[in-house]
Amino acid sequence: MKIGFYTSTLGDRPIDEVIDFAASEGFDAIEIDVGSHIPTPADVAPIVGKARARGLFVSSLTLFGNQLEPDKAARAALHTKTKAFVRAAADAGVPVFVLFPGHNPEASEEENYADFAAFAKDLLAATSDSPIRLAMENWPGPHKAFIAITPAGWRKLFALVPDQRLGLEFDPSHLIWQGIDPVAARQEFASRIAILHGKDTAIDEAKLAAAGYFSEGWWTYVLPGRGRVDWKSFLAAARADGFDGVVSIEHEDRAFGWPKGDLEARREGHRVALESLRVALA
């Protein structure tokens, strides 16, 4: 397996600086955030080329956004942008493009799934000449309403889109605070996992016991090695199931400067996570 990181936590820094940091610190790979670091589809190939020139494997490009925007004009604009970036990523030989299904509160659950399935099929057809995979990160969204973020949702969507090129950027941290076992979920959907996110969740048991699941502050995202996941066994099981891809660190740990705190603290967070994962993979 390779270890990389998602560039969003360093989104306020120039991409050349981020690439230099990744290469100098010994990362194997990099997951590039489109919103922070790739202005247009025409910039994909040059930026990917810069990363490769420094010996980094470009694991994926990630485009943030609600692909089921209720506003028709906003949805159409985002779909056009997504198609252009997916095409550029495919042409540049990037193996994975990450996106978020999203949610339309004005439509039923069945309509949401059908609409996203149709768009996913469109993207897959448009890149049928390429092995690029589309991967959905299982982030529930700002209102905890995004579709296809749980095993039940994945079963529903993959029944609509059986093409194995539609898969997951599997992030165990989001499952933990929902009460879902990430170990069992990873095993069930092993064949659909295109990339693993290196992120964890810590639980404050005292706060949870005192105020319950509907309260705030009883869970928080942390770096690998600082939360609930036993990364050594988790990654060993993934390897046993045939996963040999990238574990991409998503740094959202407030103890290390996230989101836009001290730059050196954020860099140190990436170093701490890299070391933790190196030990887990040893």
Secondary structure, DSSP 8 states (H G I E B T S, - for coil): -EEEEEGGGGTTS-HHHHHHHHHHTT-SEEEEEHHHH--SGGGHHHHHHHHHHTT-EEEEEE--S-TT-SSHHHHHHHHHHHHHHHHHHHHTT-SEEEE-----TTS-HHHHHHHHHHHHHHHHHHTTTS--EEEEE---TTTT--SS-SHHHHHHHHHH---TTEEEEE-HHHHHTTT--HHHHHHHTGGGEEEEEE-EEEE-HHHHHHH-TTSSSSEEEE-TTSSS--HHHHHHHHHHTT--SEEEE----GGGTTTTS-HHHHHHHHHHHHHHHHHHH-
